[in-house]
Amino acid sequence: MITVISGAYGPLNVFFLVLAAVAFGVEAWAFGDAIYRPGQAYLAAGKLTKTKWLLILAVAFVLGLSGVFYVGVTNFLSVVAFVAAAIYLSDVRPRVKEFKSRGGGSGSSHMGPYGPW
């Protein structure tokens, strides 16, 4: 951490490191949320499949992680990774989270249009 703070651009380097860490947090949140949502919800919402979003967000996650530890947020790929996560969180997530998973539990066979009977 001493190498980040030393020099004429010390505070600026710290600022970009914090910015990269925040961007990585957003990318991690988007990736985790995509894992949690059911695959059928993506198709029902008219979005890309869950597999495609997981692939996009996994790449964004890795690029964001490398941006924090190696390159910094000024790298073009780090910006692209953040934009991918922001698109997921602002466009896909609100549409996909409307759908609930209906598999599993004992009451799943008695589901009506408004919930369990």
MDAnalysis code that builds the backbone (N, CA, C; Angstrom):
import MDAnalysis as mda
import numpy as np

u = mda.Universe.empty(351, n_residues=117, atom_resindex=np.repeat(np.arange(117), 3), trajectory=True)
u.add_TopologyAttr("name", ["N", "CA", "C"] * 117)
u.add_TopologyAttr("resid", np.arange(1, 118))
u.add_TopologyAttr("resname", ["MET", "ILE", "THR", "VAL", "ILE", "SER", "GLY", "ALA", "TYR", "GLY", "PRO", "LEU", "ASN", "VAL", "PHE", "PHE", "LEU", "VAL", "LEU", "ALA", "ALA", "VAL", "ALA", "PHE", "GLY", "VAL", "GLU", "ALA", "TRP", "ALA", "PHE", "GLY", "ASP", "ALA", "ILE", "TYR", "ARG", "PRO", "GLY", "GLN", "ALA", "TYR", "LEU", "ALA", "ALA", "GLY", "LYS", "LEU", "THR", "LYS", "THR", "LYS", "TRP", "LEU", "LEU", "ILE", "LEU", "ALA", "VAL", "ALA", "PHE", "VAL", "LEU", "GLY", "LEU", "SER", "GLY", "VAL", "PHE", "TYR", "VAL", "GLY", "VAL", "THR", "ASN", "PHE", "LEU", "SER", "VAL", "VAL", "ALA", "PHE", "VAL", "ALA", "ALA", "ALA", "ILE", "TYR", "LEU", "SER", "ASP", "VAL", "ARG", "PRO", "ARG", "VAL", "LYS", "GLU", "PHE", "LYS", "SER", "ARG", "GLY", "GLY", "GLY", "SER", "GLY", "SER", "SER", "HIS", "MET", "GLY", "PRO", "TYR", "GLY", "PRO", "TRP"])
u.atoms.positions = np.array([
    [0.821, -1.192, 0.000],
    [0.000, 0.000, 0.000],
    [0.861, 1.249, 0.000],
    [2.088, 1.157, 0.491],
    [2.966, 2.316, 0.546],
    [3.302, 2.793, -0.852],
    [3.463, 1.882, -1.798],
    [3.776, 2.294, -3.165],
    [2.612, 3.024, -3.804],
    [1.390, 2.750, -3.373],
    [0.229, 3.433, -3.935],
    [0.168, 4.874, -3.454],
    [0.521, 5.116, -2.194],
    [0.379, 6.440, -1.604],
    [1.573, 7.332, -1.920],
    [2.763, 6.776, -2.130],
    [3.949, 7.597, -2.350],
    [3.920, 8.241, -3.725],
    [4.635, 9.345, -3.862],
    [4.752, 10.030, -5.134],
    [3.801, 11.205, -5.245],
    [3.940, 11.927, -6.344],
    [3.141, 13.130, -6.565],
    [1.671, 12.806, -6.805],
    [1.394, 11.653, -7.346],
    [0.020, 11.266, -7.643],
    [-0.565, 10.344, -6.584],
    [-0.059, 10.376, -5.384],
    [-0.499, 9.491, -4.314],
    [-1.993, 9.530, -4.051],
    [-2.563, 10.692, -3.744],
    [-4.010, 10.734, -3.485],
    [-4.848, 10.323, -4.693],
    [-4.365, 10.641, -5.890],
    [-5.095, 10.253, -7.096],
    [-5.078, 8.731, -7.273],
    [-3.953, 8.109, -6.975],
    [-3.875, 6.648, -7.049],
    [-4.802, 5.991, -6.039],
    [-4.867, 6.549, -4.831],
    [-5.776, 6.014, -3.819],
    [-7.216, 6.170, -4.273],
    [-7.548, 7.320, -4.870],
    [-8.903, 7.548, -5.379],
    [-9.278, 6.498, -6.422],
    [-8.378, 6.234, -7.374],
    [-8.665, 5.249, -8.414],
    [-8.719, 3.830, -7.856],
    [-7.946, 3.555, -6.837],
    [-8.008, 2.243, -6.202],
    [-9.355, 2.046, -5.510],
    [-9.841, 3.055, -4.819],
    [-11.157, 2.982, -4.161],
    [-12.251, 2.870, -5.211],
    [-12.125, 3.624, -6.294],
    [-13.111, 3.557, -7.376],
    [-13.145, 2.169, -8.003],
    [-11.977, 1.560, -8.198],
    [-11.908, 0.208, -8.754],
    [-12.519, -0.803, -7.793],
    [-12.304, -0.609, -6.486],
    [-12.875, -1.529, -5.500],
    [-14.396, -1.421, -5.467],
    [-14.932, -0.212, -5.575],
    [-16.387, -0.026, -5.600],
    [-16.970, -0.652, -6.869],
    [-16.303, -0.435, -8.000],
    [-16.766, -1.033, -9.254],
    [-16.747, -2.552, -9.167],
    [-15.721, -3.115, -8.548],
    [-15.654, -4.565, -8.363],
    [-16.789, -5.048, -7.474],
    [-17.138, -4.291, -6.457],
    [-18.270, -4.653, -5.601],
    [-19.570, -4.717, -6.382],
    [-19.767, -3.774, -7.288],
    [-20.968, -3.775, -8.131],
    [-20.960, -4.994, -9.051],
    [-19.807, -5.311, -9.618],
    [-19.707, -6.473, -10.502],
    [-19.928, -7.777, -9.746],
    [-19.421, -7.862, -8.541],
    [-19.635, -9.059, -7.715],
    [-21.104, -9.203, -7.338],
    [-21.756, -8.100, -7.010],
    [-23.178, -8.120, -6.674],
    [-23.995, -8.601, -7.875],
    [-23.700, -8.081, -9.067],
    [-24.435, -8.482, -10.268],
    [-24.232, -9.969, -10.561],
    [-23.009, -10.454, -10.419],
    [-22.718, -11.867, -10.683],
    [-23.434, -12.763, -9.672],
    [-23.383, -12.391, -8.420],
    [-24.076, -13.167, -7.388],
    [-25.575, -13.180, -7.574],
    [-26.138, -12.060, -7.966],
    [-27.577, -11.993, -8.194],
    [-27.984, -12.841, -9.393],
    [-27.161, -12.841, -10.431],
    [-27.464, -13.651, -11.616],
    [-27.436, -15.140, -11.298],
    [-26.563, -15.539, -10.399],
    [-26.511, -16.944, -9.987],
    [-27.783, -17.315, -9.239],
    [-28.272, -16.422, -8.418],
    [-29.424, -16.676, -7.554],
    [-30.742, -16.788, -8.324],
    [-30.910, -16.049, -9.400],
    [-32.193, -16.011, -10.123],
    [-32.420, -17.281, -10.933],
    [-33.686, -17.731, -11.040],
    [-33.975, -18.950, -11.823],
    [-33.810, -18.709, -13.327],
    [-33.365, -19.735, -14.021],
    [-33.103, -19.621, -15.451],
    [-34.332, -19.317, -16.292],
    [-35.496, -19.831, -15.875],
    [-36.719, -19.598, -16.640],
    [-37.131, -18.126, -16.621],
    [-36.748, -17.421, -15.587],
    [-37.135, -16.020, -15.463],
    [-36.500, -15.163, -16.549],
    [-35.291, -15.495, -16.965],
    [-34.614, -14.732, -18.005],
    [-35.372, -14.840, -19.322],
    [-35.797, -16.070, -19.633],
    [-36.542, -16.268, -20.876],
    [-37.921, -15.637, -20.803],
    [-38.582, -15.755, -19.657],
    [-39.908, -15.164, -19.497],
    [-39.859, -13.635, -19.575],
    [-38.740, -13.044, -19.165],
    [-38.595, -11.589, -19.207],
    [-38.139, -11.105, -20.581],
    [-37.823, -12.032, -21.473],
    [-37.398, -11.645, -22.814],
    [-35.955, -11.169, -22.869],
    [-35.126, -11.656, -21.962],
    [-33.713, -11.262, -21.906],
    [-32.840, -12.407, -22.399],
    [-31.527, -12.186, -22.429],
    [-30.606, -13.267, -22.758],
    [-30.768, -14.398, -21.751],
    [-30.312, -15.574, -22.109],
    [-30.429, -16.709, -21.195],
    [-29.551, -16.505, -19.963],
    [-29.841, -17.276, -18.931],
    [-29.069, -17.192, -17.703],
    [-27.610, -17.545, -17.965],
    [-27.358, -18.542, -18.798],
    [-25.995, -18.951, -19.100],
    [-25.203, -17.822, -19.746],
    [-25.831, -17.110, -20.679],
    [-25.136, -16.005, -21.342],
    [-24.849, -14.871, -20.361],
    [-25.816, -14.547, -19.495],
    [-25.580, -13.490, -18.506],
    [-24.526, -13.908, -17.505],
    [-24.512, -15.181, -17.108],
    [-23.475, -15.642, -16.191],
    [-22.092, -15.554, -16.834],
    [-22.005, -15.858, -18.101],
    [-20.728, -15.753, -18.801],
    [-20.269, -14.297, -18.882],
    [-21.167, -13.412, -19.254],
    [-20.837, -11.979, -19.342],
    [-20.398, -11.448, -17.981],
    [-21.159, -11.779, -16.947],
    [-20.862, -11.250, -15.622],
    [-19.646, -11.923, -14.983],
    [-19.361, -13.166, -15.343],
    [-18.143, -13.820, -14.847],
    [-16.907, -13.141, -15.431],
    [-16.956, -12.812, -16.706],
    [-15.845, -12.083, -17.328],
    [-15.709, -10.699, -16.686],
    [-16.843, -10.038, -16.445],
    [-16.807, -8.732, -15.786],
    [-16.222, -8.849, -14.378],
    [-16.577, -9.909, -13.662],
    [-16.059, -10.151, -12.322],
    [-14.538, -10.292, -12.340],
    [-14.022, -11.086, -13.261],
    [-12.576, -11.307, -13.354],
    [-11.861, -10.024, -13.772],
    [-12.427, -9.285, -14.727],
    [-11.808, -8.022, -15.144],
    [-11.824, -7.007, -14.011],
    [-12.898, -6.985, -13.250],
    [-12.965, -6.071, -12.108],
    [-11.965, -6.439, -11.035],
    [-11.795, -7.727, -10.791],
    [-10.815, -8.186, -9.811],
    [-9.402, -7.825, -10.251],
    [-9.118, -8.000, -11.526],
    [-7.786, -7.631, -12.020],
    [-7.592, -6.120, -11.991],
    [-8.672, -5.368, -12.171],
    [-8.577, -3.916, -12.086],
    [-8.226, -3.437, -10.699],
    [-8.716, -4.133, -9.688],
    [-8.411, -3.756, -8.304],
    [-6.957, -4.077, -7.971],
    [-6.483, -5.246, -8.365],
    [-5.169, -5.691, -7.926],
    [-4.019, -5.316, -8.855],
    [-4.288, -5.120, -10.140],
    [-3.174, -4.926, -11.059],
    [-3.215, -3.617, -11.835],
    [-4.328, -3.314, -12.455],
    [-4.322, -2.251, -13.445],
    [-4.919, -0.956, -12.932],
    [-6.055, -1.024, -12.287],
    [-6.757, 0.183, -11.863],
    [-7.987, 0.410, -12.703],
    [-8.823, 1.318, -12.276],
    [-10.099, 1.527, -12.939],
    [-9.954, 2.264, -14.269],
    [-8.817, 2.861, -14.547],
    [-8.651, 3.602, -15.795],
    [-8.467, 2.688, -16.995],
    [-8.299, 1.409, -16.776],
    [-8.192, 0.459, -17.864],
    [-9.532, 0.372, -18.594],
    [-9.477, 0.332, -19.910],
    [-10.696, 0.297, -20.721],
    [-11.550, -0.932, -20.416],
    [-10.925, -2.073, -20.206],
    [-11.688, -3.290, -19.946],
    [-12.398, -3.239, -18.595],
    [-11.826, -2.543, -17.632],
    [-12.498, -2.380, -16.342],
    [-13.772, -1.553, -16.496],
    [-13.726, -0.574, -17.354],
    [-14.903, 0.252, -17.610],
    [-15.982, -0.564, -18.316],
    [-15.585, -1.378, -19.284],
    [-16.529, -2.245, -19.989],
    [-17.165, -3.236, -19.022],
    [-16.369, -3.777, -18.102],
    [-16.892, -4.720, -17.108],
    [-17.922, -4.044, -16.212],
    [-17.649, -2.823, -15.791],
    [-18.600, -2.099, -14.953],
    [-19.888, -1.800, -15.720],
    [-19.778, -1.447, -16.976],
    [-20.963, -1.163, -17.797],
    [-21.825, -2.414, -17.949],
    [-21.198, -3.576, -18.137],
    [-21.956, -4.829, -18.247],
    [-22.725, -5.106, -16.960],
    [-22.072, -4.913, -15.814],
    [-22.745, -5.129, -14.526],
    [-23.852, -4.104, -14.315],
    [-23.621, -2.883, -14.722],
    [-24.639, -1.839, -14.564],
    [-25.856, -2.111, -15.444],
    [-25.640, -2.623, -16.641],
    [-26.761, -2.980, -17.521],
    [-27.575, -4.099, -16.898],
    [-26.889, -5.104, -16.351],
    [-27.615, -6.196, -15.702],
    [-28.444, -5.667, -14.535],
    [-27.838, -4.877, -13.677],
    [-28.533, -4.412, -12.471],
    [-29.658, -3.429, -12.769],
    [-29.522, -2.636, -13.819],
    [-30.544, -1.630, -14.095],
    [-31.632, -2.104, -15.054],
    [-31.315, -3.060, -15.922],
    [-32.303, -3.487, -16.920],
    [-32.793, -4.916, -16.692],
    [-31.882, -5.844, -16.504],
    [-32.258, -7.257, -16.428],
    [-32.786, -7.616, -15.049],
    [-32.095, -7.224, -14.000],
    [-32.474, -7.626, -12.640],
    [-33.900, -7.225, -12.268],
    [-34.345, -5.984, -12.545],
    [-35.736, -5.653, -12.178],
    [-36.774, -6.520, -12.884],
    [-36.504, -6.904, -14.120],
    [-37.447, -7.737, -14.856],
    [-37.410, -9.181, -14.390],
    [-36.221, -9.679, -14.070],
    [-36.059, -11.083, -13.700],
    [-36.519, -11.333, -12.269],
    [-36.367, -10.362, -11.391],
    [-36.723, -10.603, -9.992],
    [-38.230, -10.621, -9.768],
    [-39.019, -10.265, -10.778],
    [-40.478, -10.372, -10.689],
    [-40.928, -11.828, -10.663],
    [-40.123, -12.715, -11.220],
    [-40.481, -14.117, -11.328],
    [-39.905, -14.891, -10.157],
    [-40.718, -15.728, -9.550],
    [-40.279, -16.553, -8.423],
    [-40.088, -17.983, -8.908],
    [-39.193, -18.683, -8.260],
    [-38.965, -20.091, -8.578],
    [-40.131, -20.911, -8.029],
    [-40.709, -21.768, -8.856],
    [-41.851, -22.571, -8.427],
    [-41.488, -24.028, -8.213],
    [-40.245, -24.379, -8.346],
    [-39.857, -25.767, -8.150],
    [-39.630, -26.080, -6.683],
    [-39.569, -27.345, -6.362],
    [-39.188, -27.717, -5.008],
    [-40.350, -27.989, -4.104],
    [-40.534, -27.269, -3.054],
    [-41.404, -27.424, -1.904],
    [-42.635, -28.271, -2.045],
    [-43.255, -28.597, -0.941],
    [-44.402, -29.499, -0.920],
    [-45.652, -28.859, -1.506],
    [-45.762, -27.551, -1.479],
    [-46.957, -26.888, -1.994],
    [-46.860, -26.479, -3.443],
    [-45.800, -26.865, -4.123],
    [-45.615, -26.390, -5.491],
    [-46.628, -26.998, -6.453],
    [-47.212, -28.147, -6.141],
    [-48.184, -28.756, -7.045],
    [-49.564, -28.114, -6.896],
    [-49.770, -27.308, -5.872],
    [-51.077, -26.685, -5.634],
    [-50.987, -25.172, -5.804],
    [-50.291, -24.744, -6.851],
    [-50.142, -23.318, -7.060],
    [-51.247, -22.808, -7.971],
    [-51.912, -21.763, -7.546],
    [-52.910, -21.094, -8.349],
    [-52.310, -19.876, -9.000],
    [-53.083, -19.098, -9.712],
    [-52.542, -17.924, -10.379],
    [-52.054, -16.842, -9.432],
    [-52.534, -16.856, -8.173],
    [-52.144, -15.828, -7.209],
    [-51.363, -16.396, -6.034],
    [-50.919, -17.624, -6.116],
    [-50.150, -18.229, -5.031],
    [-50.708, -19.585, -4.671],
    [-50.297, -20.120, -3.518],
    [-50.757, -21.451, -3.133],
    [-52.251, -21.448, -2.756],
    [-52.902, -22.578, -2.922],
    [-54.336, -22.703, -2.628],
    [-54.545, -22.923, -1.171],
])
